[in-house]
Amino acid sequence: MSASLAGLKVFVRTFGCQMNESDSEHITGVLVQAGASRASGPEDADIVVVNTCAVRQKSEEKLYSYLGRLSRLKKKRPFILGLAGCVAQVRQAGLIEKLPFVDFVAGPDSTLDLPEIVGRAAEAPVVRTDFGRDWREIGAGATCRETPWSAFIPVMEGCDNFCAYCIVPFSRGREKFRPLPNILGEVRAAVEAGALELQILGQNVNSYRDPQSGIGFAGLLDAVTAAPGIEWVRFITSHPKNFGDDIIRAMAASPKVCPALHLPLQSGSTRVLERMNRGYTREDYLALVGRLKRSVPGLLLMTDVIVGFPGETEEDFEATCTLLREVGFSGIFSFRYSPRPLSAGAAIADDVPLEVKRRRLIALQSLQKTIQTEIYRSFVGQDLRILGTGPSPKGAGRFSGRTSGNLVVNFDASSDPSGRFVTVRITGSGPYSLHGALHKGADSDIIHRP
Ligand code: SF4
């Protein structure tokens, strides 16, 4: 029974990764399709959905402080409050016991049931956390994209790898792959709606296999890059052990595949990688990087690193630092290890003292800042093609965009270049962004369609 939500206003707050951002676009889409309209914030919403992230202890702590604020707001003005996403999936009914002001808990695979769940939650708390995403239903209509010119395209969900520190196999379940025709249908719809850039998403995106034809990720890339009207294609998150030469060939074969790859490393020590159950060695990772850089000109690599995994020695940590120097990543996401519930790591003694974790994270981030500063400086003086993303946090008259290498560029322009390709002359750089000025050139007239 799908409830009509006519006359109600919905607000969705997202924590976490691009997959959660994409899910939030579907959550909003499904509730708007059921009659709701969008609210600007929880202050004027009748339905508030918090899409949660469980990847680190810190992300869960951030959630509970945000929920504290919502509970105070709810006392002043009632609304239906629901939790979606990974914490909802992992903590389930325990969240209703712990947080009695929460009306429903819905796992990532319950998005399509949300109108019915909201309808029931007005009467009594609802918990819906069965796994089994119904890809067939996810189409253009059920997606409220935040940026129409850059579209998220989820192609798979879940993970079968069980890395010792990771909660994803428990919060997202086993790997489930979206049928290729369904994916290409959403690609066409996204292009018709103005998409110039596609971000192909999955927790283990390069393990993709079409459930009908058996076509793998390389075949998916070929099919997506063949779609007319698309300029840029990105994909995240890849696993080094699933990165076959066929995928490298598909990347090199199409100029639409951006020369920017996120390839999580986690540690530079083979000993720690084995304890993490990552399935590759330091040498495997470096060999893969070598093949990628030889095949994809100008490739920029980003990565994830965890410091302080149980048993990590100073030598292990130094091995991570030397690998960062050797590869030269254009950016890293780095974290202190924190045990996650249900993961194998939760049963291992967390024996690296907090102050040691802190010291190693600071040292790693300062090393990476030095490496990155050099990489960014190498673009000064060049004219780069940028996809405008909107006003820059750097202040009035400045706008931002991204290069195909996924570098942030801040630049002066007389009008907002959101959703347009422009050419920028790079005049300066910092460790985290480039800056420059709009360069009167050919691309400036490629405006966002329609
Ligand atoms: S590959 Fe490992 S880190 Fe990535 S989602 Fe799967 S279990 Fe987590």
Boltz pocket constraint, residues with backbone or C-beta under 6 A from the ligand:
constraints:
  - pocket:
      binder: B
      contacts: [[A, 158], [A, 159], [A, 160], [A, 161], [A, 162], [A, 163], [A, 166], [A, 167], [A, 168], [A, 169], [A, 203], [A, 204], [A, 239]]
      max_distance: 6.0
